[in-house]
Every structure is written in structure tokens, then in C-alpha cells.
Amino acid sequence: MNGVEVRLTCLLRMLRDDLWTVRPAPLPPSVWLRWLPHGLVCLVAFGSAVANVDFLADSYRLGAQFGVLCAVSQGLTVALALWRPMPAWWMSLVITVVTALAARPQLFHDPRAGGPSWPWGPPGLTAHCVILLLLSLRLPTRVSAEVLALTALATYAVQGVIGGANYAPSGVVAVSLFTTVVLLGTALRGRREARHQLVEQTGITAEERARRTLLEERNRIARELHDVVAHHMSVISIQAQVAPHLVQNPSEELRENLEGIRQNALEALNELRRVLGVLRSENPEDPYGLGATGTGTAPNAPQPTLDRLDALIDNTRAAGLEVVAETRGEASAYPPGVQLSAYRIVQEALSNALRHAPGSQVRVGVTHDPRGLHLEVTNSRPSGPVRSSPGAGHGLLGMRERAVMLGGHVAAHPTLHGGFTVSAFLPKDGTALPASEGGDPPTGLAPVLPEPGPKPQ
């Protein structure tokens, strides 16, 4: 192909892309649309003022100057109601009463049968309806009811008490329209307030749920730490009781000191057991059979350690997940708190995989190094339908709480192929490492993910 054919082909392709398309092209958000209601109200104010000039001059025969003044003033009250609805209502009511009383002498000499609408003319009636609507949309229901009652009272005083001749009474129609407008505005205002309160309550509920979940996880951590401390206090008590028998002819001072140590340990252990009786739940839910704290009929069972990870993984396999475990390095003598937190982090990660990735492949990596313990739980994309979970969705908060308590950290993020990975680092001694030593995950733990399919054309 020569250059002309290439350019012609490019031109035809460009025309096809430009003209033969159904791509959406919405209008950009306009700032002017926010002022549309104000513009409509101002348009109504102008229209009512123009119509009222003709009505007051022709039907009420108030004269050009006085009629124009009253008509323009009542039109301005409609625009004023956008910002000051109560003064606008007062002005509109006063102008209506003044024009009605000023037109009353003319009605006695009006030879036309029926006469004009009095005391509410059609333009003034429309303007007052708009004012009442704007007032009831923004002021409490009590104020709207008071305004409606005063409007009806003024209408009755002018038409029923003072009265006139040769006119078409409009008081009943006007009060009916005013009542309908006020009820409509009050209903719209109540609906808006209810929606606003619902949004606020939803936000407060979500915050309270997150706070409650966080407090429950901290409470659970406190129970487990109390269990660890109780274990050590029991060891201290036993060692203090056995120590005199390991020495020939121990002195009385040594016996007394060891006995005092043993008594203090027993008292502390009793106090801890009382606290544990309050903190420990009797039967917390464990829908996946992963061995949550206190599950079963033995609430005083020892807390799990890294040695029980194999049993945890076996339970997960029995629940329907394909789990591969890998351990690197030599295990150090970790404190009980580190082992317990590591177990709970892996347990929560596996529970999340069961809830949100059914039928996926999971890899559990445990790496021991001189700085601490690295954990990584990675699952592939789910192979089955994901059911909605009844949980609060704050399991990662509990993981982070445990890691931060020991000076470590937790990272969680989705993978490129639709899975999810959770990685954690716990310092060896349960204390935060200097920034220079960092607790970055080892490079040898690469997520095991399903092979990507062929790229789409």
C-alpha cells in the first residue's frame, strides 16, 4: 500500500470510530443547576407581580401608582421568602389585607354582577401559596400551623366580619389551598429530616459497630494475656514450693521467703482466676471449627501456640479449603504472647478465606529468622459463589491490634489474580525493633496463585 491508501484507510477508520459509536458522553455537572429552584421562584415572583398590577388596577380600581406599589411589593415578598420566609409571610398578609380594605369601597359601586374575587385575588393567592410552601419546607411544623391559623383568622376577619358587596368570595378556596400547601410542605420537610436522621443513625451505627468489634477483640486479647500470666504464676508457685526440698538443711529465712513467694503467687493466681471468670465467655461462636478461644466444654483449656498450627490447618482442610503449609528456618523460643498472637492471626486469616473465598487454594507460610516471626496467608480467587457473611467485617482490626501490641505489623491487600494475602511480622521478644532493622517480609515467600488464563483479544 502506498502513502495515499494508508492515509485514506486511517481517515476511514477515524470516521468510523467517531460516527459509529454508542459511547456515553454525559454532560458535566453544572453549578447553575443548584440555583434552578431559586430561579423558578424568582420567575413566579415576577409573574405574580405583573399579573397583580393588572388585577389591582382593573378589578380593584386602586389606581396606577398605588396598585403598582402593592403588586411589586407582593412580588418581592415571594423572592424574599427564599431567605426570610417569616418576614415575607407578614408582608404578604399585610399587603393582602391593605389592598382588600382599600378595594372595599369600590366594590359597593361596582355595577358588574358577581364582582372580582375578594379578599384574595388570583395573583395574590398564588404568591401567598408559594410563600407558605417555602415557609413550611424550612420551619418547624408548629410554626407552619401557627402561620396557617393566623392567615385563616385574617381571611375570616376581612371577609366574614368586615365584609363587602358585589364580589366573589374567595376566602374558603384560599384557606383550603393554604392548608393543602402547608400539609405538602410539612410532609416534604418531615421526609427530608427523616432521611437525614437515617443517614446520621447509619453512620453512628457503623462507628459503634466498629468500636464494639475493636473492644471485643481487645477484651479477647486481655483474656488470653491473663491466661498466659496465670500460667507463669502457677509455675512460680510450684517452683517456690519445690525449692526448699532441693537444698539440704535450708534456713528458716529461706523457707519463709519461699513460702511468702508461694502465697503471693497463689493470691495473684486466685485474683486472676476471678478476673478470667468475668472476662471469659462461656461458648463463643466458632462456625468453622477452627478452635476459637473458649470453644467447647473446657473454657480453662490452655491457650494455643505454634505447635497447634497443624491441627488448625487440618480443620481448615476438613472445612473445604485446599491448604498448603510451608515452614522456613528454625523455630526460636518465642514468648507465649508471640505464639498466641501468631496462632490467632493465622486462624483469622483462614476464617476469612473460608468466608470470602470458598473453594480457593490457600498457602500458609511461616518463616523464622533471628529478628522474629514472619507469617503469610495467601488465597486464590474463589471457585464457588461467595455467600454474605454475618460478621462485622473487622477481623483485620484484631490482627493489627495483636501485632501492634507486640511491636509488629500486619499488611493485607488483594492480589493481581483476584485473591487476597495477609502478611504479618512479630518481633522475637515481643518488642518493637529499631527502624533500621525493619520487619519486612522475606523475599522467599511468593504468593501461590492460579495460573493466569490466556489474555483476551
Beta strands, then each sheet from edge to edge (+ up, - down):
strand 1: 117-118
strand 2: 168-169
strand 3: 322-328
strand 4: 361-369
strand 5: 372-379
strand 6: 409-414
strand 7: 420-427
sheet 1: 1+ 2+
sheet 2: 3+ 4+ 5- 7+ 6-
end
